[in-house]
């Protein structure tokens, strides 16, 4: 059976990377690494957190229709290489994307069965606090990110699920609950339904023998 595509998104600074890391520790998912033209932040590694490339390389792959989605965010290009995702889905693996909001909406348009999960901050003030304490952006860039976040939050209704990242462990638990619910849809449980209808002739004969010995009859 083809795998399921899960897409996590949310405003910059809301904690997507932290939630994603916790989720990947606790369930089996193929995590698709995005490509970006921005520079690595402290601690980020090429090929692990993102594929970091220059704009020319990104645009060359874009011209070859090599992205499942792409978007420009705060002056930088982001995109999901198409081939690794398609291969994982064909292998029957569930795939997780962590991408920007614009890109997530593109995926939904191209892959309607994708499950979109929006990670929400408790408030814009709390989001600003996180961005300030992160210490990675200038005041001007923080205000730009907050303005973008306001637009993104206003469009959260376009997504399938919303998870509020206030208490980290609660947010992770909510995220995992969504994965479990989607994996238990009847459309995904055909193998289990088929197995539930199977009969083991040897076991049936053994049980019938027990019933006859105990009750002198057969089972209902």
N, C-alpha and C positions, 0 to 999 in steps of 0.2 A: 504494500500500500504506500502511496506517495506520502511524504512527510508533510507536516503542518508548518506554516510560516507564521512566526510571531514577531511583531514589530513593536519595540519599545521606544518611546520618544518623550519629550518634555523640554522645558526651558533650560537654557544653559545655567549650570549651578544648582540644579534641583537634586542632583545626586544619582544620575543615571548610571554612571560607571560603578559606583559603590553598590547599588542595588543589583546591577547586572552581575558583578563578581560574586555576590552572595548567592544569587539564583543559580549560577553555573556550578557553584560548589555543591548544590543540593539536588540537582536534577540533570538528566542527560539531555543536552542540546548541542547542536552544531552552531557555534558562534561565528557569524560572518564578519570579518574585519572590513571596515570601511576604508576608503581612500580619501585623502584630503591634501589640500595645498597649503594648509597652515603649518607653522613650525611646531615641533614636538614641545610639549610642556615638560617641566622637570619630572623625571621618573617615567615618562612615556617612552616606549620602545617601538621602533619600526618593525612591522610584521607581527606585532603582538597587540598593541593598542590601535594603531592605524597603519596603513601604508602611506608614508609621507613622500609626496612627489611634488615636482614643480608644476606650474600651471600648464606648460607646454605638454608635458607627459600626460596630464589629466585630460586635456582637450583632445589629444591624439586618440586616447582610448574611447572618449566620448564620441568621436567621429566614426568609430567602428561599431557603435551601438553596444559597447562593452559594459554598460551600467544598467542595473535594474532600476535605479533611481539616481538622481543627482540634484543638488541644490547649491545655491550660493548663500552663505550665512556670514554676516558681519565681515564681508570682503574676502571670504575664503570659500573655495569649492569643496564639496563633500559628495561622495558617491559610493554606491554598493556595487562592486564588480559582479556581473551577472553569473559568470560560469561557475564559481564555487557554490553559490546558492542552488542553482539548478541541479548540479551534480548531487549535492547532499539530499535534496528533496526526492530525487529519483531513487536514491539508495534507501528511502523510507525514513530518513532522519528528520526530526523536528529541528527547525532552524530559528535562531534568534538574531534579529537585527537591532542594533541600537543606533538610531539615526535622528537627524533633525526633523522638525515637524513638516516642512515642505516636502522632504523626501518621503516621509511616511505616507502622506496623502497621494503621492505619485504611485507608491507601491499598491495602495488600496485600489487605485484606478486600473492598474495593470493586472493585479492579482486579487480579485474581489473576495476570495476565500481567506485572505490573510487576516490575522487577528491583530488589531491595533490596540495598544495599551498606552495610555497617557499618564505619565508620572507628574503629579501636581504638587507644587509647594504649598505649605499651610497658608501662606499669604505672600503678597509681593514684598512686604517689609522683611519677612523672614528670608525670602530669596535674596534681597539686597544684602542682608547681613551675611549670608553665606558667601556671596560674591566678594564682599569687602574682606572678610576674614580669609578667604582663599588667597588673596594677595597676588593674583595673577594678572589683574586688569587695571588700567588707569581709570580715574573717575569718569572720564568721558565714555570709555568703552563700557563701563558698568551701566551707565544711564542708557546707552544704546541697547545693551542686552535686556534691560528691564522693559524698555519700550517694545522690543521684539517679544518678550515673554508675555506682555499684556495681550498682544494680538493672538499669540499662541493659545493662551488660556481661554480667551473668548471663543476659540474654535475647537475646544476640547470635546464639544458635543458631537463632533464628526467621528470620534473614535469609538471603539467597541467597549472599552473599559477605562475607568479612571482609578488610579491608585494614589492616595495622598502620602507623600513621603515626609511625615512628621517624626514618628518614631521608626527608626530603620528596621528593626525586627518585625514590626507590624506590617510595614510596607512590603518586605520580602515575603512574609506569610501570605499577604493578599495576592501578590504576584504569582506565587506558587499555586494558590488556590485556583486562579484563573487558568493556569496551564493544565491542572488536573481536570477541571470542569470541561475544558475544550477537548481534552484527550478522551473523555468519557462520553462524548456525544455518540448517539447510536450509529451515525455514519462512519465513525472511527472504530467502532467496536464489532464490526462484522466477524472477524476471526473468533472473538470470544463468544459471540452469539452462536456461531456455527459449532464451536466446541461444546457449548451448553446443551445442544441437541444430540450430541453423540451418545451412543450406548456401547458399553463394553460387554460383549457376549459372555466372556468368562466371569466377570463380576456379576452380571445378571443371573447366570446359572447358580453361582455361589449363594446369592441372596435368596433366590427362589428355594434352594435346598434348605436354607436356614428357616425360612417361613414355613415350609412344609413340616419340618421337624418340630417347630414350636407350636404351630397352630393347626397342623393337619390340613392346610389349604395352600392357597397361593396368595401372593401379595396383591393388594388393590392396584 
